[in-house]
Amino acid sequence: MPAPLRTRITALVALVLALAGLTVAVPAASAAPVAVSLCAEAGSVTLPGEPAAVPIWGFGVATTPGDCSTATPSLPGPVLSVTEGDTVSISVVNALPPGTSGVPHTISFEAPGIAFDPGPTDAPVGGTVTRTFTAGAPGTYVYESGGDAGRQEAMGLYGALVVRPTTAGQAYDTAASAYDVEAVLVLSAVDPAFNAAPDTFDLHAYRATSWLIGGKPYPQTAPVIATAGQRVLLRYVNAGFDNSTMLLLGMHQQVLARDARLLAHPFDAAAETIPAGATEDTIATVPAGAPPSPNGFPLYNRQLHVTNGPQNATDPSPATGGGALTFIHP
């Protein structure tokens, strides 16, 4: 068909469709490529109530891709934030120490709820694994290493992955999820006895002594800064082995989503239980009245995991107040 005739026919078809009230689908703009370079390596943290620094294994961002000398492991790992539609590539270098029990520490990078492209999932010590995916569904996810039957996650190899919708200021593709202030709250715990000997420790004897929000116990936890009338989005990521019931004293949370899935019927709750390994998104509106505490509105683990240090009263370093506690305040 001659080009001029083909052009006129195409224009005519478009005109007919327009008059009929229909639209013609056009290819969407190319998704933004996002590349993240992580290192899994050994480090340490200082926790209130513990007499010495606690060894950890943590994820850190390599500022020079693939070079773990430019990465600092943290507890939890860095928050990874991408936008719906992005094509994402996450490369993980396994810089963990060799195993002492004869079993090497193979990294197995996972993010439940994320549909990764087919390909390798594991990296041996000294190796690298790259996982790719298209960010299809907004929400809050956990990323982790499932290696060593959960021992790597217990040592600190976990973090939050946030997929944002294309509309700024919303948690999901709905106006009901609009917020003014956002807080990513990674919940976890540490047993220093396990962390000191992760290869040989009997997990039946695991007893956490530090309960953490964002890798820190109170009073090290970061407060959530918000003023009266603001909507606060709380992104919970339970990277621990216990269910955690988070109570917000003086206001309610509206539970919007669980495991990055919007609820058909959101509901208000004063205390909400986040299962181990799960994520949850809630929104709390700061009331105009005075908070119930001089420090603001307490947000804490209702299982009373609000101590730092050994739980045995006969221990030379008895537990003190702290744990999974923070505050919302101006």
Backbone torsions as a table, in degrees:
resi	resn	phi	psi	omega
1	MET	NA	131.1	178.6
2	PRO	-58.0	144.8	-176.7
3	ALA	-57.6	-44.9	-179.2
4	PRO	-60.3	-39.7	-180.0
5	LEU	-66.8	-42.9	179.2
6	ARG	-59.9	-39.5	179.7
7	THR	-64.6	-43.1	-179.2
8	ARG	-65.9	-39.2	179.5
9	ILE	-64.8	-43.1	178.7
10	THR	-60.2	-44.2	179.2
11	ALA	-63.7	-39.9	179.6
12	LEU	-63.7	-43.3	178.7
13	VAL	-61.1	-43.5	179.8
14	ALA	-62.0	-39.5	179.8
15	LEU	-65.6	-42.5	179.8
16	VAL	-62.0	-44.3	179.6
17	LEU	-63.7	-40.5	-180.0
18	ALA	-63.6	-42.8	178.8
19	LEU	-64.7	-28.1	-179.9
20	ALA	-83.0	-0.6	179.5
21	GLY	79.9	18.8	-179.1
22	LEU	-103.1	164.6	176.8
23	THR	-122.5	156.6	178.3
24	VAL	-103.8	123.3	179.4
25	ALA	-69.2	135.6	177.1
26	VAL	-121.0	152.9	-179.4
27	PRO	-57.9	135.6	178.1
28	ALA	-70.0	159.1	177.4
29	ALA	-62.6	149.2	-178.1
30	SER	-60.4	136.7	178.7
31	ALA	-68.1	149.4	179.8
32	ALA	-75.5	130.8	175.6
33	PRO	-79.7	134.4	178.9
34	VAL	-125.4	123.4	179.3
35	ALA	-117.3	129.0	179.4
36	VAL	-123.9	131.9	176.8
37	SER	-113.4	114.8	-179.9
38	LEU	-112.6	153.1	170.9
39	CYS	-122.9	137.2	172.0
40	ALA	-104.7	114.0	-174.4
41	GLU	-150.3	170.2	-177.7
42	ALA	-82.1	147.6	176.2
43	GLY	-157.6	-158.0	177.9
44	SER	-155.9	158.5	176.7
45	VAL	-134.2	152.9	175.1
46	THR	-104.6	124.2	-176.6
47	LEU	-120.2	137.2	176.3
48	PRO	-58.2	138.4	179.0
49	GLY	90.1	-10.7	178.7
50	GLU	-103.4	133.2	-174.3
51	PRO	-72.1	-16.8	-177.7
52	ALA	-143.3	164.6	176.6
53	ALA	-60.7	142.8	-177.3
54	VAL	-101.6	125.2	177.2
55	PRO	-65.5	143.9	174.8
56	ILE	-137.7	164.5	160.2
57	TRP	-114.0	130.5	-176.4
58	GLY	-142.3	161.0	172.4
59	PHE	-87.5	144.2	173.6
60	GLY	-142.1	151.1	178.1
61	VAL	-82.9	127.4	175.7
62	ALA	-84.3	111.9	-179.4
63	THR	-66.5	-27.7	167.3
64	THR	-105.9	109.6	-172.4
65	PRO	-49.2	128.5	177.2
66	GLY	84.0	-7.7	-177.6
67	ASP	-103.4	102.3	-175.0
68	CYS	-73.0	-9.8	174.3
69	SER	-71.0	-14.0	179.2
70	THR	-101.8	9.3	-179.0
71	ALA	-115.8	147.1	176.6
72	THR	-121.8	116.4	-179.6
73	PRO	-65.9	142.2	-178.6
74	SER	-135.1	162.6	179.2
75	LEU	-124.4	109.4	-6.5
76	PRO	-73.7	-176.7	173.7
77	GLY	-66.9	167.8	-178.3
78	PRO	-61.1	147.5	174.1
79	VAL	-70.4	124.0	177.5
80	LEU	-97.6	121.9	-175.8
81	SER	-122.0	123.8	178.0
82	VAL	-132.7	171.4	-178.1
83	THR	-114.1	144.6	178.2
84	GLU	-48.7	128.1	-179.0
85	GLY	98.8	-16.3	178.7
86	ASP	-63.7	146.1	169.4
87	THR	-97.3	118.5	-167.5
88	VAL	-114.1	135.2	175.6
89	SER	-125.7	119.9	179.1
90	ILE	-115.8	114.2	177.9
91	SER	-103.7	133.1	-178.0
92	VAL	-123.6	120.1	174.4
93	VAL	-91.6	129.0	179.0
94	ASN	-88.9	98.3	178.5
95	ALA	-109.0	26.0	178.5
96	LEU	-69.9	156.7	175.6
97	PRO	-68.7	154.7	176.9
98	PRO	-64.7	148.7	-178.6
99	GLY	-68.7	147.0	178.9
100	THR	-96.9	-6.4	-178.2
101	SER	-102.5	13.0	179.7
102	GLY	87.8	-4.3	179.0
103	VAL	-113.1	116.2	-177.8
104	PRO	-67.7	153.2	-177.9
105	HIS	-87.0	86.0	179.4
106	THR	-81.2	127.8	176.2
107	ILE	-77.2	133.2	174.1
108	SER	-126.1	96.7	-171.1
109	PHE	-80.7	126.1	-175.7
110	GLU	-135.1	155.7	171.1
111	ALA	-150.9	88.5	-177.2
112	PRO	-52.3	131.8	-178.5
113	GLY	96.6	-14.0	177.2
114	ILE	-95.5	129.3	179.1
115	ALA	-89.8	91.8	178.7
116	PHE	-72.2	151.4	174.2
117	ASP	-67.8	153.6	178.1
118	PRO	-58.3	144.8	179.5
119	GLY	154.2	179.6	-179.4
120	PRO	-59.9	149.2	179.7
121	THR	-116.6	-16.7	-171.5
122	ASP	-118.0	157.1	175.7
123	ALA	-137.2	124.0	175.4
124	PRO	-71.7	168.5	177.0
125	VAL	-56.8	127.1	-177.0
126	GLY	89.1	-8.5	-178.6
127	GLY	-100.8	178.8	-178.6
128	THR	-133.5	140.3	172.2
129	VAL	-123.5	140.7	179.0
130	THR	-120.9	123.3	177.3
131	ARG	-111.6	134.9	-179.3
132	THR	-124.7	150.7	177.5
133	PHE	-163.0	163.1	170.8
134	THR	-103.0	126.1	-177.1
135	ALA	-70.6	96.1	-172.6
136	GLY	-94.5	-32.8	-174.0
137	ALA	-126.7	121.6	177.4
138	PRO	-61.0	155.2	177.3
139	GLY	148.3	-175.1	-178.6
140	THR	-110.9	128.2	-177.4
141	TYR	-128.3	161.7	171.7
142	VAL	-108.3	137.7	169.5
143	TYR	-113.6	151.1	-171.1
144	GLU	-165.7	170.2	168.3
145	SER	-108.9	123.6	179.5
146	GLY	-88.9	14.2	-177.2
147	GLY	-70.8	161.9	177.2
148	ASP	56.0	37.6	173.5
149	ALA	52.9	42.1	176.6
150	GLY	95.4	-11.3	-178.8
151	ARG	-67.1	-34.8	-179.7
152	GLN	-67.2	-39.5	177.4
153	GLU	-66.7	-40.4	178.5
154	ALA	-62.9	-27.0	178.5
155	MET	-80.7	-12.9	176.2
156	GLY	124.1	7.7	-177.6
157	LEU	-86.6	76.0	179.2
158	TYR	-156.6	162.5	178.1
159	GLY	-171.6	179.9	-178.5
160	ALA	-104.5	137.7	173.6
161	LEU	-117.6	121.1	-178.6
162	VAL	-112.3	123.4	172.5
163	VAL	-104.1	116.5	-176.2
164	ARG	-96.1	145.9	173.7
165	PRO	-71.0	169.5	-179.3
166	THR	-73.0	-17.2	176.8
167	THR	-89.6	119.2	-178.7
168	ALA	-67.0	150.2	176.5
169	GLY	78.8	13.3	175.6
170	GLN	-127.6	149.7	176.1
171	ALA	-85.3	-28.7	-178.3
172	TYR	-138.8	179.8	-179.0
173	ASP	-82.5	52.1	176.7
174	THR	-151.2	140.1	-178.7
175	ALA	-63.9	-23.0	179.8
176	ALA	-66.5	-15.0	-179.6
177	SER	-97.7	13.5	-179.9
178	ALA	-65.9	145.5	-178.9
179	TYR	-146.9	163.3	177.8
180	ASP	-105.6	-35.2	-176.9
181	VAL	-131.2	139.9	-179.3
182	GLU	-122.1	139.7	174.6
183	ALA	-136.7	125.7	174.4
184	VAL	-95.5	117.9	-173.8
185	LEU	-116.1	98.7	178.2
186	VAL	-89.3	118.3	-176.9
187	LEU	-99.1	133.2	179.4
188	SER	-163.2	-175.2	-178.2
189	ALA	-150.4	162.6	-179.5
190	VAL	-135.4	133.4	167.7
191	ASP	-111.4	104.3	-176.2
192	PRO	-58.1	-29.0	178.7
193	ALA	-65.2	-40.3	175.5
194	PHE	-66.2	-47.1	-176.7
195	ASN	-61.8	-25.9	179.6
196	ALA	-74.7	-22.0	-177.8
197	ALA	-148.0	64.1	-172.3
198	PRO	-65.7	-23.2	-177.8
199	ASP	-78.3	-29.8	-171.0
200	THR	-116.5	-11.6	-175.4
201	PHE	-64.2	136.8	176.6
202	ASP	-79.1	110.8	-175.8
203	LEU	-65.3	-16.1	174.3
204	HIS	-65.1	-21.3	-179.5
205	ALA	-98.1	10.0	-178.1
206	TYR	-63.4	124.3	178.2
207	ARG	-139.2	104.9	-179.4
208	ALA	-66.1	142.6	174.8
209	THR	-120.1	-10.0	176.4
210	SER	-129.4	124.5	178.4
211	TRP	-108.8	128.1	-163.6
212	LEU	-120.4	146.7	165.6
213	ILE	-122.6	116.6	-177.2
214	GLY	66.4	30.7	176.5
215	GLY	82.8	5.0	-177.2
216	LYS	-137.5	146.8	171.4
217	PRO	-94.8	159.3	175.0
218	TYR	-63.9	137.2	14.5
219	PRO	-93.9	14.7	179.7
220	GLN	-83.0	-14.3	-175.9
221	THR	-61.7	148.1	179.3
222	ALA	-81.5	129.1	176.1
223	PRO	-72.5	160.7	174.6
224	VAL	-99.9	117.8	-175.2
225	ILE	-93.4	115.3	179.8
226	ALA	-154.6	152.4	-179.0
227	THR	-112.9	168.0	-177.6
228	ALA	-53.8	133.7	178.6
229	GLY	91.2	-16.1	-179.4
230	GLN	-78.3	145.4	176.9
231	ARG	-94.0	122.3	-175.7
232	VAL	-106.1	119.1	175.6
233	LEU	-88.1	118.8	178.1
234	LEU	-105.9	111.7	178.3
235	ARG	-98.3	102.7	179.5
236	TYR	-89.1	134.7	172.7
237	VAL	-129.2	110.9	-179.5
238	ASN	-92.8	96.5	-179.2
239	ALA	-94.9	7.9	179.3
240	GLY	-90.4	-173.2	-178.5
241	PHE	-102.7	-1.9	179.6
242	ASP	-116.2	148.7	169.1
243	ASN	-63.8	143.9	-178.6
244	SER	-125.0	122.8	177.0
245	THR	-100.1	109.8	-176.8
246	MET	-96.6	119.4	-177.9
247	LEU	-105.9	131.2	177.4
248	LEU	-109.9	107.3	-173.5
249	LEU	-81.9	127.7	176.3
250	GLY	97.3	-3.7	175.8
251	MET	-159.5	164.9	177.4
252	HIS	-100.8	156.1	170.5
253	GLN	-107.5	135.8	171.4
254	GLN	-93.4	117.7	-178.0
255	VAL	-80.1	114.3	-175.2
256	LEU	-96.0	-41.1	-170.8
257	ALA	-150.9	151.1	173.9
258	ARG	-129.4	132.6	-179.7
259	ASP	51.1	44.7	176.3
260	ALA	63.0	25.1	176.5
261	ARG	-122.2	122.0	178.9
262	LEU	-62.7	138.9	175.5
263	LEU	-80.0	140.2	177.3
264	ALA	-66.3	-30.1	-178.7
265	HIS	-133.4	87.7	176.4
266	PRO	-58.3	151.7	-178.0
267	PHE	-142.7	158.0	179.1
268	ASP	-91.6	143.3	179.0
269	ALA	-147.4	142.0	172.5
270	ALA	-81.9	-39.0	177.8
271	ALA	-130.3	132.7	-176.3
272	GLU	-130.3	131.7	-178.6
273	THR	-91.8	124.0	176.3
274	ILE	-105.3	114.4	-178.4
275	PRO	-62.9	156.2	176.1
276	ALA	-57.1	131.0	179.6
277	GLY	83.6	-1.3	-175.9
278	ALA	-100.0	167.2	172.5
279	THR	-125.8	158.3	179.9
280	GLU	-154.6	143.5	178.5
281	ASP	-118.9	126.2	177.1
282	THR	-131.0	158.8	175.2
283	ILE	-126.3	130.3	177.4
284	ALA	-121.5	131.6	177.3
285	THR	-97.1	123.8	-176.9
286	VAL	-69.8	122.1	-179.5
287	PRO	-74.3	165.7	-176.9
288	ALA	-81.4	-22.4	-176.9
289	GLY	-72.5	173.6	179.3
290	ALA	-67.3	140.9	178.3
291	PRO	-70.4	161.8	-178.0
292	PRO	-76.2	-3.7	-178.8
293	SER	-137.0	148.6	174.7
294	PRO	-58.8	-22.6	179.7
295	ASN	-89.3	-5.4	-179.0
296	GLY	120.6	-150.9	-180.0
297	PHE	-94.5	111.9	-177.3
298	PRO	-69.3	137.2	172.9
299	LEU	-123.6	115.3	-171.9
300	TYR	-151.1	166.1	179.6
301	ASN	-78.4	116.7	-174.8
302	ARG	-71.0	-14.2	173.1
303	GLN	-72.6	6.5	178.4
304	LEU	63.4	37.2	170.4
305	HIS	-83.2	64.2	-173.9
306	VAL	-125.9	45.8	175.2
307	THR	-132.6	158.9	174.6
308	ASN	-121.0	135.2	175.5
309	GLY	96.2	178.8	-175.9
310	PRO	-56.9	144.6	-176.8
311	GLN	-88.7	-11.6	-177.9
312	ASN	-82.1	121.8	-175.7
313	ALA	-65.8	-19.4	-180.0
314	THR	-87.0	-4.7	179.6
315	ASP	-67.4	143.6	179.5
316	PRO	-62.6	-17.4	176.7
317	SER	-121.8	78.2	-175.8
318	PRO	-64.8	159.9	-178.0
319	ALA	-65.2	148.4	174.8
320	THR	-123.2	168.1	-179.9
321	GLY	-65.7	144.0	-179.7
322	GLY	163.9	-124.5	173.7
323	GLY	72.5	-149.1	-173.9
324	ALA	-80.8	78.5	-177.0
325	LEU	-144.6	135.0	170.1
326	THR	-148.5	-176.7	-176.2
327	PHE	-137.3	146.4	167.3
328	ILE	-99.9	122.8	-179.5
329	HIS	-158.3	163.9	179.7
330	PRO	-65.7	NA	NA
